Amino acid sequence: MRILQRSSIPSCSLKHRRRLCLVLLPILTGLCFALALAAGSSDVSVWQAIKDLFSGALTTVDFKIVFYVRLPRALGALLAGSALAVSGVVIQAVLNNPMAAPNIIGVNAGAGFFVILAMAVFQNAIGVIPIAAFFGALFAALLIYAISALTGAGRVTITLVGVAVSAVLTAGINGVKTLFPDSVYDVSGFLVGGLSAVNFSSVLPAGAMILPVLLLCLVFSRRLDALCLGEEVAGGLGVSVKKTGLAVLVLAALLAGAAVSFAGLIGFVGLIVPHIMRRLVGSIHRYLIPVSIFGAGTLLLIADTLSRVLFAPYELPVGILMSLAGGPFFIFLILSKRRKLP
């Protein structure tokens, strides 16, 4: 039985769990969003900021911190988490590999390399960064897909190839940093992954790309279900495996590239969230994608809030927290699947 097929959980229990997740996760996300607006190193009042908004007092400290610092940051956490998680869901379905994720197989690194390269070549051309991030993510995703399709390699092999590709692209990033130090002198936060520099000018264009692509992924949900059953079965169901695989990989690259363009190289969201949500609602993508959106948004909102308050007035980049959580999770995943993955 394939790993990404439907869960063997009794249908009654699974249906009940799906309903609960679809109701409770959005509520939990909303509560965490409110917490992200209220919590921080500065003691400000969200209610006072809202009152200032309606009264027209737009220069108060409370208003500026809540609406110009915390609000875009919270929106960035929601958008980046959703994009990375659904990108992971799609990549796992296309490669039929439960260990695939944007940061594991080099999609994030590809986006990061193209962004750093664009910063070195097109100095001060901020509009180029989202385009570079997309093409970098697409390049890495198509490379791994081509290797998978041409060699018929097993899941573990593809994962290891992805790790190697990620290492090469990371070396490229470091090479550009070394050769063009004046052009990319302030990229440490980007490489670690964080939301401290997020503002409306960076998060709103990314959101305009992420939201419609998330909807498109939902449109492809039934085809993703078919891909998880294998090429022969999917073909028998009338699904064009190659065309569908390429189309949804482009969507995954758009999501990962958009997230990287403003949040940097945040890792493991696309690995942790799909696995947890799959255990809760099964592998049917019309359920898995929505709960992954809210689950990842909640996770990144919590992680970013903790990164701001644990060491206040200092801040720990959220990418470090995600790596601390994701590394052990990846090791656990490898060990738990060692007998099932060829």
Stockholm file with secondary structure:
# STOCKHOLM 1.0

chainA/1-342         MRILQRSSIPSCSLKHRRRLCLVLLPILTGLCFALALAAGSSDVSVWQAIKDLFSGALTTVDFKIVFYVRLPRALGALLAGSALAVSGVVIQAVLNNPMAAPNIIGVNAGAGFFVILAMAVFQNAIGVIPIAAFFGALFAALLIYAISALTGAGRVTITLVGVAVSAVLTAGINGVKTLFPDSVYDVSGFLVGGLSAVNFSSVLPAGAMILPVLLLCLVFSRRLDALCLGEEVAGGLGVSVKKTGLAVLVLAALLAGAAVSFAGLIGFVGLIVPHIMRRLVGSIHRYLIPVSIFGAGTLLLIADTLSRVLFAPYELPVGILMSLAGGPFFIFLILSKRRKLP
#=GR chainA/1-342 SS CCTTSCCCSCHHHHHHHHHHHHHHHHHHHHHHHHHHHHCSSSCCCHHHHHHHHHHTCTTSHHHHHIIIIIHHHHHHHHHHHHHHHHHHHHHHHHHTCTTCCTTTTTHHHHHHHHHHHHHHHSTTCTTHHHHHHHHHHHHHHHHHHHHHHHHCCCHHHHHHHHHHHHHHHHHHHHHHHHHCTTTSTTCHHHHHCCSTTCCHHHHHHHHHHHHHHHHHHHHTHHHHHHHTTCHHHHHHTTCCHHHHHHHHHHHHHHHHHHHHHHHCSCCSHHHHHHHHHHHHHCSCHHHHHHHHHHHHHHHHHHHHHHHHHTTTTSCCCHHHHHHHHHHHHHHHHHHHTTTTCC
#=GC SS_cons         CCTTSCCCSCHHHHHHHHHHHHHHHHHHHHHHHHHHHHCSSSCCCHHHHHHHHHHTCTTSHHHHHIIIIIHHHHHHHHHHHHHHHHHHHHHHHHHTCTTCCTTTTTHHHHHHHHHHHHHHHSTTCTTHHHHHHHHHHHHHHHHHHHHHHHHCCCHHHHHHHHHHHHHHHHHHHHHHHHHCTTTSTTCHHHHHCCSTTCCHHHHHHHHHHHHHHHHHHHHTHHHHHHHTTCHHHHHHTTCCHHHHHHHHHHHHHHHHHHHHHHHCSCCSHHHHHHHHHHHHHCSCHHHHHHHHHHHHHHHHHHHHHHHHHTTTTSCCCHHHHHHHHHHHHHHHHHHHTTTTCC
//
